[in-house]
Amino acid sequence: MMIRWLLLGVLVALALISGVGVVYTKHENRKLFIELQKFYKIRDQLDDEWGRLLLEQSTLSRQGRVEHLAREKLGLLMPDSTEIVILKLK
């Protein structure tokens, strides 16, 4: 009879430990999921910023804009055809 009560006590203890383990694992899973969602949000923000930066780069590096700045700010001009020298490499 005593062995039955001892066995019952051990089984109840194991069931409680198992239950606590399940609750703890579920809690950690939720914490990690929330952290993952934060990282997804940061990734999306960085993707948006990357797109804006690519657009800005393409706008700033347009050939017409570069030519205009070369003329206006640096005083550069297109050379005449007589001033152009073409080198041929062997």
Secondary structure, 3 states (H helix, E strand, C coil): CHHHHHHHHHHHHHHHHHHHHHHHHHHHHHHHHHHHHHHHHHHHHHHHHHHHHHHHHHHHCCHHHHHHHHHHCCCCCCCCHHHCCCCCCC
